[in-house]
Amino acid sequence: MKISIISPCSASTIIKYGIKNWPIWQCEPSNFPWTYQDKETCLIIQGEAIIKTSGETYKIRSGDLVIFPEGLVCTWEVSKTIKKHYRFGD
């Protein structure tokens, strides 16, 4: 399973999907395992993290639109406090 990253996310995409109306999640620097029970689309507002899956390593940062597929098992390594708008499902 692969993570999709669109960098940088355009203003038109943010408007088209109403991203600024999505909930916000924030996390201080930390490491933790995570399994996605549903597809998640998120816009990184601030911060940086490394996401490690069984076969890939991804770096996400402010301005990235990230899509995590349903069923993905990964480890988050948050190096700078992450703040993101997010939405589960399609």
MIKE-939895 format. One line per 10 residues: number of its first residue (from 1); their letters; for each residue x, y, z of C-alpha. Coordinates in steps of 0.05 Angstrom, whole numbers. Layout:
BEGIN
NUM) a) X/Y/Z  ...
//
This chain:
BEGIN
1) mkisiispcs) 0/0/0  26/68/-19  14/137/11  -2/191/-39  29/260/-28  11/322/-69  61/376/-54  46/432/-51  -29/428/-48  -60/483/-91
11) astiikygik) -108/536/-65  -160/512/-117  -157/441/-88  -167/468/-18  -228/507/-40  -255/451/-85  -257/400/-28  -275/449/28  -212/428/66  -212/488/113
21) nwpiwqceps) -279/463/140  -251/395/159  -233/380/232  -162/394/257  -116/344/292  -51/363/325  7/321/353  70/341/390  137/309/370  131/234/384
31) nfpwtyqdke) 134/164/353  74/118/350  46/60/308  -19/71/270  -67/29/229  -117/64/182  -186/32/190  -211/78/134  -181/121/79  -156/188/106
41) tcliiqgeai) -143/251/66  -108/307/103  -75/374/91  -14/387/133  -21/457/161  45/457/199  100/411/221  139/351/194  137/276/203  167/213/174
51) iktsgetyki) 116/158/159  145/88/155  108/30/124  134/-41/114  166/-22/48  170/54/43  189/117/81  153/182/68  167/253/92  107/298/100
61) rsgdlvifpe) 108/373/116  68/436/116  30/446/50  25/372/32  -41/339/15  -33/267/39  -78/207/25  -70/146/70  -104/83/43  -152/41/84
71) glvctwevsk) -115/-16/118  -46/18/118  -2/-1/177  52/49/192  94/85/244  91/160/252  156/196/273  134/268/286  196/313/288  160/381/288
81) tikkhyrfgd) 90/389/317  40/367/265  -26/404/254  -72/379/199  -142/384/170  -168/313/159  -226/273/131  -240/198/134  -274/161/76  -283/184/5
//
